[in-house]
Amino acid sequence: MSASHEMEIRVRYNETDSMGFLHHGNYFTYFEMGRTELFRSQGGNYREMEEKGYLLVVAKIECKYRLPARYDDVLTLRTTLSRVTGAKLEHDYELFRDGASIAKAHSVIACVDREGNIQRMPAAMEHLGTE
């Protein structure tokens, strides 16, 4: 029951720190990009979902850094939807440079309403992870 998506990301200069490495906080931006593109590849549209009052928020995220990335590196991000429940999505991420794994991460995303109350995923999301 897992769906995956891969995308390439080129490290931009402004994403690096003073030592020339990809800043650790920018990995989380990449993971969000991966989640969005995975959802889009399955026919989803975050904007429409939010307009209907369904918001997806990060409840937990963790990352294990293995090797650094530098300016102009071309990275491949694999995002996998590993678990779907009534009110949350779990994703696994792996970031590669030249085939070598440089970071692995896991997130738990909760579905909430505009007041922040947990709610069930919309019916249109029930198919996620089954293709």
Disulfide bonds with the S-S distance in Angstrom:
none
